[in-house]
Amino acid sequence: MGYNRVMQRLGTFLAAALFLLACGDAGNIFGTGGGGAGASAGVGAGMGTGASGMGGGFTPTGGATGGGNGEGGQTGNCEQILKGTIRDFTSSHPDFEGVLGTDKGIVENQIGGDQKPVYAGPTPTTNGKAAFDQWYRNTDGVNLAIPLSVPLTETSPGVFTFDDSEFFPIDDQGFGNEGNPHNYHFTYEIHAEFTYEGGEVFQFTGDDDLFTFINGRLAIDLGGVHGPQSASIDLDAEAQNLGITVGETYNLDFFFAERHTTQSNFRIDTSIKCFNDVPVPQ
């Protein structure tokens, strides 16, 4: 009788252990577990929300390696889509259809507390703080806000691109084309966050103005009314200047303007793997 009771308890213990092992493996397959077999505290806790606490990666939002506690790293909704707001203007705005030329130094090196660029003028192509502050703020009677997302496509291993050599996303919308072939007068604002993993590069080519902030610090300045220009930021090389550390999450704040009726080029190339959506301040 004593022997049978011991065997019965041993069988119950083995069944429970096998159940925990199965749960851990399931977490690895679907990116929802706590990091692998036997990690009972993390089973089902990750839910695709962290690189360090995730099981393997059969889903795009799952983490890359088992970690143990289902916490940290990229959040579960990260993706290769940048979501933002277009603001349409008319050609009568004082900063549009004016002086042409490269004009770096329009904005301060630190983003404002409202997540908007801070005007540093006066400059040749701008007409004061009041006019510039309308570029990226909803202003009744001056601009019309239209949501716009741009998808990034993996064009080579680890490189994600959006490329449009005729970037006129709001033709016949907002204030309309004003008798032109396209709607040429608009700004575009994007806010996102990403986890700095080391080795990332962000590059932009386009016209006209482009101001890119990483961790609130100006990383790319292509200010002015000009033809296509390019600039890139190597996050490793500029880590100290940007105040960023591998493994931490930072904001990317992106501000574009199309101010002249000739062309509109817009290209992003980046090795940042995915972005989390951040609401655009109005």
N, C-alpha and C positions, 0 to 999 in steps of 0.2 A: 504493500500500500504506500509506504514512504517513497519507494523507488518511482512508482507511477506519478506521485505528486511532483517530484523533482523534475521528471521528464516533461510533465505538462507545463510547468512554469518555464522550463527551458524553451519549449516550442513557442510559447507566447512571446518571450523575449526576442527570439529570432524573427518572428513575424513582424514585430514592431520595428526592429532594426532594418529589415528589408523595405518596409514602407517608407522610412525616412530616407534611405538610399534612393529609392525611386523618385521621391519628391525632389531631392537635390538634383538628380539628372534631368528631370523635366524642366527645372529652372534653367539649366545650362542650355537646353535646346531652344527655348522660347525667349530667352533674355529676361525672364521674370523671377528667377530664383535668387538665393542669397549667396551663390558662389560655388555650389558644388555639393557632392554627396556628403552627408553628415553635418552640413551647416544648418541645423534645424532652426536656429533663430532667424535665418535669412530666407527660409523657404517662402516663396510667394511675396516677399517683401519688396523686392526691387522694382517690379512692374515696369521695366524698361526706363528707369529714371536715373541711372548713374553708371559711369564708366568703371568706377573702382569697385562697386558692390554688385556687379551684374554677372550673370552667367554668360555663356558664349553668345554669338551674334548671328542668328538666322533671321532676325528682324532688323530693319534699318534703325530702329530706335533702341535696340538692346545694346548693352555694353560689350566691350571686347573681351574682357577676362573676368574670371571668377574673383570675388573680392571678399565676401564674408558678411557684410551687414546691409547691403542694398542701398547705400548712401553715396553721395558725392558725384562728381563728373557731370557730363551733359545731362540735361533733363529730357524727359521722354518725348517731347514734341519737337525736338531739334530736326531740322530739315534743310534742304538746299533750295530754299525759296526766301527771297528778301522781300518783305512787305513794307509798303510805304505810302506816302501821300504826294500826289501831284497837285500843284497849285497853278491854276491858269491865270495869266495876266493879259492885258491889252498892250498894244505897242505904244500907247500913250504914257505908260509908266516911265518916270524919269530915268530909271536904271536900264531900260530896254531900248534897243535901237539907238544907242548913243555912241560914245567914244569906243574905238576898237583897240585891242592890244592886250598883251599879257599884263596881269595886274595882281601880282602876289602881295600879300600883306593886307588884304581886305578884312580878314578876321584875326582875332587874338589867338594865341597858342593854346589857350585853355577854354574849353566849352563853358557856356553859362550855366547857372544853377537850374535854369528851365530846360536844359538839354538843347539849346539853340546856340548857333555861333554868335560871338560877341563882336560887333563892328569895331574895327580898329582904324578906320579912315581918318581924314579924307583920302581918297585915291582917284586916279584918273578916270576910271570907268564907273564910279559910283557917285551918288549925290547926297551923301549924308546919312546919318544913323536912322532917321525916321523912315526914309525910303527903303533902306536895306532891311530894317526890321520887319518889313512886310513880306520879304521873300519867303520866309518859312513860318509865318504865322497867319492863321485865318483872319482876313481883314474884309469886313463888309464893304461892298462896292469897289474893291480893289482886286481881289482874287477869288477864285472858286476852287474848292478842294475836291479832288477826285481820287479815290483809292486806287493803287496800282501795285501789283506784285510782279517780280521778275524771277523766273526760275533759272537756277544754275545747273548746267549739264556737264557731266564728267567727260571732257574732251580728250584727255589722256590720263593715264593712271595717277590718281591723286590730285588732278587739276580740274577745277570746276569753273565754267565760263558762261557768261551771258554776253552776246555780241550782236549789236544792231547798228549798222552803218547808216540807217535812216530811222533814227529813234524819234518818232512822232506819235507817241501813244495816245494823244487826245485830239487827233484830227477831228474836226467838226463837232467837238464837245466844248463845254465851258463857254467862253466868249466866242467860240468859233474861229475860223481861219482868217478872218478880217481881210478877205479878198486875196489871200496868199494860197499857194498850193498846199501848204501845211499850216498847222497851228504851231508857230515857232516860239511862243513866249510863255515859258512855264518854268517852275522849279520842281525839284523832286527831293523828298526827304525820306530817309530810311533809318530805322533804329533796330538793332539786333544785339544779341549777346552770344558769345562763343567761349569755349574753354580752350585756353592756350596750352597746346600739347608739346610745342617745340618744333621748330622747322617750318612754320607757316610763313607764307608770303601773300600779300594782297596787292594787286596791280590794277590800275584804272587807265583807260585810254578814252579820250573824248573831248567834246567841246559843248558848252563853254566852261563855266566855272565848276570846280569840284573841290570840296573841303571834306576830308575824311579824318575823323577823330577816333582814336583807340584809347580806352581808359580815360576819356575826357581830354586827351592831349592831341594836338594837331599833328597828324602823321603824313598827310598829303595835302599840298596847296597848289592847285592849278587855277587860281583865280584869274579872271579876265575874260574878255570877249575875243576869242581866238579860234584858229583851226584846231584839229585834233592834236592833243598833247598827251604824253604818257608819264606816269610816275608809279613807282612801286615802293612798298615798305617791307623789308625783311624783319620779321618780328624778333628773331634771335639777335640780329645785329643792333636793333633799336630797343631791346628789352629794358635797358637801364633808363633810357630817355623816356620811354613810355610808362615806366613803373610797373612792368608786368612780370609775373613769375609763373613758370610752368606748373600746370595743374590747377590754376585759378581761372575764374570766369570773369570776363570783361565785356564792356559795352563797345560796340562799333556804331558810330553815328556818322551818317553819310549825307552830304548836302550837294546837290547838283543844280545848275541853272542853265537854261537855254535862252539866250537873250538877243539873237540876231537872225535875220531871215536869209541864211545861206545854206547851212547844213546842220545836222545833228548826229554826232557819233557817240556811242555809249558802249563801252566794253569793260567787263570785270573779269579778271582771272585770279583765282585764289586757290590755295591749298588748304584753307580752313575747311574742315570736313563737314560741319553742319552748324546752323545758326538757330537760336531760339528767338521767337518773335517777341518784340517789345513794342507796346503801343506808341504811336506817334503823338507827341505832345501837340496840342492845338495852338 
